[in-house]
Amino acid sequence: MTQLASPPTLDPATHPLTPLPESGHIFDVERRFGTVDMDEHQYLRIDGIARHLQEAGVDHLVHTGAMDTHPHWIVRRTVIDVVRPVEWPATLRIRRWCGAMSSRWLAMRVRIDADNGGLIESEGFWIHMNKETMSPSRVSDRFSELMATTAVDHRLRWKQWLTGPAPDSPGVPFPLRRTDIDHFSHMTNTAYWHGVHEFASPATDLTAGPHRYVLEYNKPIRFGEPLHLRSSSSADALTLWFTVSSDVRAVAQVRRL
């Protein structure tokens, strides 16, 4: 089976996510779908999904006793498959495990099952960081051994998928608030998804059925930088560039599964 972490091409729509393993270390937790994450149709918004993914990651570190030794992670790519949308009210079962790994980064899989039938699958390419040097740092042997119990690839490499140039148009201004900034002084992961939601919500031709979001983070965005969002649509996909002047800081895409 072709694994999402190491695709042979750059088309993110062609690579299935690795299945839930039958054994190994799987973090399993339940959460309530709160109204703060609900859109006007009572569905779980994409930025709400991102929040659940991030909080599950923190709880997973606490659960494994790795919060003190591995507290700092930066996500390089997030893939979210909305197989069946989650409708409010719902209880969410969130399972998280390592799908692929290397010495400094992991591809972490998450499956979200709602008790009313919703299903969301996700994979994040997470880099373990040394906050002092702001550089990738090796994970400990103990943590690595635990993650290896479910990993199907132990030589995970980074390869960017969304490489097309941004349109020449000036784009739409996207001013940042201080609540959009994290402890690295960077734009938070969920704040990117606010922008994706703005552009993806009207694209019902792409999101009416099962669909996939891909978001790749190229460079940090800091408070006060003049951020603009540029977009391009086709019959198959909507692509969104987060730009500061002509510098592309992140690229997102939504397309049918």
C-alpha positions in Angstrom: 0.0 0.0 0.0 1.3 3.5 -0.9 1.8 5.4 2.4 0.8 9.0 2.7 4.1 10.0 4.3 6.2 9.1 1.2 4.1 9.6 -1.9 5.6 8.9 -5.3 3.9 12.0 -6.9 2.9 15.4 -5.7 -0.9 14.9 -6.1 -2.2 14.8 -2.5 -5.6 13.4 -3.6 -4.1 10.1 -4.8 -2.6 8.7 -1.6 -4.7 6.8 1.0 -4.0 7.3 4.6 -2.6 4.3 6.5 -5.3 2.3 8.2 -5.8 2.0 12.0 -3.3 -0.7 13.2 -4.5 -3.8 15.0 -1.9 -3.6 17.7 0.8 -1.2 19.1 0.6 2.1 20.9 -2.7 3.9 20.1 -3.8 6.9 22.2 -7.6 6.7 22.6 -9.7 9.5 24.1 -13.2 10.9 23.9 -14.2 14.6 23.6 -17.4 16.5 23.2 -18.1 18.5 20.0 -18.7 22.0 21.4 -20.7 24.7 19.9 -17.7 27.0 19.6 -16.5 24.7 16.7 -19.8 24.6 14.9 -20.5 26.2 11.6 -23.9 27.7 10.4 -25.0 24.2 9.3 -24.1 22.6 12.7 -21.1 20.8 11.2 -17.7 20.6 12.8 -15.6 23.4 11.1 -12.2 22.7 9.7 -10.5 25.0 12.3 -12.4 23.1 15.0 -11.0 19.8 13.6 -7.5 21.3 13.8 -8.0 22.3 17.4 -9.1 18.8 18.3 -6.0 17.4 16.5 -3.7 19.7 18.3 -5.2 19.1 21.8 -5.1 15.4 21.2 -1.4 15.7 20.4 -0.8 17.5 23.7 -2.8 15.0 25.7 -1.0 12.2 23.9 2.4 13.6 25.1 1.1 13.8 28.7 -0.3 10.3 28.5 3.1 8.9 27.4 5.0 10.9 30.0 6.9 12.8 27.2 5.6 16.3 27.9 8.7 17.3 29.9 11.2 15.8 27.4 9.4 16.5 24.1 7.2 19.6 24.6 8.0 21.5 21.4 6.7 20.4 18.0 6.1 22.2 14.7 3.7 20.8 12.1 5.1 20.9 8.5 2.0 19.4 6.8 -1.5 18.6 7.8 -3.8 16.4 5.8 -7.5 16.2 6.8 -10.0 13.9 5.1 -13.6 14.7 5.8 -15.1 11.3 4.9 -18.4 12.0 6.6 -19.0 15.4 8.2 -19.5 15.5 12.0 -22.9 17.1 12.9 -23.6 18.7 16.3 -24.3 17.4 18.9 -21.8 14.6 19.0 -19.3 12.8 21.1 -15.9 12.2 19.4 -13.7 9.2 19.8 -10.2 10.3 18.8 -7.4 7.7 18.2 -3.9 8.9 17.5 -0.8 6.8 16.5 2.4 7.1 14.6 2.2 6.1 11.0 5.8 6.8 9.9 8.9 8.1 11.6 12.5 9.2 11.5 14.9 10.3 14.2 13.6 14.0 14.3 10.1 13.9 12.9 7.0 11.8 12.9 3.9 11.3 10.7 1.1 11.1 13.3 -2.2 9.6 12.2 -5.5 10.5 13.8 -9.0 9.0 13.3 -12.0 10.9 14.7 -15.3 8.8 14.9 -18.4 10.6 15.9 -21.2 8.7 17.7 -23.7 9.9 15.1 -21.7 8.5 12.2 -19.2 11.3 11.3 -15.7 10.2 10.3 -12.6 12.3 9.9 -9.1 11.0 9.1 -5.9 13.0 9.4 -2.1 12.8 9.2 0.3 15.5 10.4 4.0 15.7 9.6 5.4 16.8 13.0 9.0 18.0 13.6 10.5 17.7 17.1 12.1 21.1 17.9 14.8 22.5 20.2 13.2 25.8 21.2 16.5 27.4 22.1 18.2 26.7 18.7 14.9 26.6 16.7 16.2 23.5 14.9 15.0 19.9 14.6 16.0 17.7 17.6 16.3 14.0 18.0 13.5 12.2 19.9 14.6 10.0 22.8 15.1 6.3 22.4 12.2 5.5 24.7 9.8 7.7 22.8 11.0 6.4 19.5 10.6 2.8 20.6 7.0 3.5 21.6 6.1 5.3 18.3 7.8 2.5 16.4 5.2 0.0 17.5 2.7 1.3 14.9 5.0 2.9 12.3 5.0 1.3 8.9 7.9 3.5 7.6 11.0 4.1 9.7 12.8 6.3 7.1 10.3 9.1 6.8 11.5 12.0 4.5 10.0 15.3 3.8 8.8 16.1 0.3 6.7 19.1 -0.5 3.5 18.4 -2.5 2.0 21.9 -3.2 4.7 23.5 -5.3 2.8 25.6 -7.9 3.5 29.4 -8.0 1.1 31.8 -6.4 -1.1 33.9 -8.7 0.1 37.4 -9.5 -3.0 39.0 -8.0 -2.5 41.1 -4.8 -4.8 38.8 -2.9 -7.1 39.5 0.1 -5.7 41.1 3.3 -5.8 38.8 6.3 -4.9 40.9 9.4 -3.7 38.9 12.4 -4.9 39.3 15.9 -2.7 38.7 18.9 -4.9 35.7 19.7 -3.5 34.2 16.5 0.0 34.0 17.8 1.6 31.0 19.6 4.5 30.5 22.1 7.0 30.5 19.2 5.7 34.0 18.3 4.3 32.4 15.1 0.8 32.3 13.7 -1.0 29.4 15.3 -2.0 26.3 13.3 -5.7 26.9 13.8 -5.4 30.5 12.5 -4.3 29.2 9.1 -7.5 27.1 9.0 -9.6 30.2 9.6 -8.3 31.4 6.3 -8.9 28.1 4.6 -12.5 28.0 6.0 -13.3 31.5 4.5 -12.4 30.3 1.0 -13.5 26.7 1.2 -17.0 27.3 2.6 -18.4 28.6 -0.7 -16.7 25.8 -2.7 -19.6 23.4 -2.2 -18.9 21.6 -5.5 -15.7 20.3 -3.8 -17.0 19.8 -0.2 -20.5 18.3 -0.8 -19.1 14.8 -0.6 -15.9 13.3 0.9 -13.1 15.8 0.5 -9.5 16.3 1.5 -7.6 19.4 2.9 -3.9 19.7 2.6 -2.0 22.5 4.4 1.8 22.9 4.1 3.7 25.4 6.2 6.8 26.8 4.5 7.9 29.6 6.8 6.5 31.2 10.0 4.2 34.1 9.9 4.7 36.7 12.6 2.3 39.3 14.1 2.4 42.6 12.2 3.5 41.1 8.9 1.2 42.2 6.0 -0.4 38.8 5.2 -2.5 38.3 2.0 -4.4 35.3 0.8 -4.3 34.5 -2.9 -6.5 31.8 -4.4 -7.0 29.8 -7.6 -9.9 27.5 -8.5 -10.3 24.7 -11.0 -12.8 21.9 -11.5 -10.7 19.6 -9.3 -9.3 21.8 -6.5 -9.2 25.1 -4.7 -5.7 26.3 -3.8 -4.8 29.0 -1.4 -1.5 30.8 -0.8 -0.6 32.6 2.4 1.8 35.4 1.2 3.8 38.2 2.8 4.6 40.5 -0.2 5.7 37.9 -2.8 7.0 35.4 -0.2 4.8 32.3 0.0 4.6 31.2 3.7 2.0 28.4 3.4 -0.1 26.7 0.8 -3.5 25.0 1.3 -5.6 23.0 -1.0 -9.1 21.4 -0.9 -10.3 18.8 -3.3 -12.7 15.8 -3.6 -11.5 12.5 -2.2 
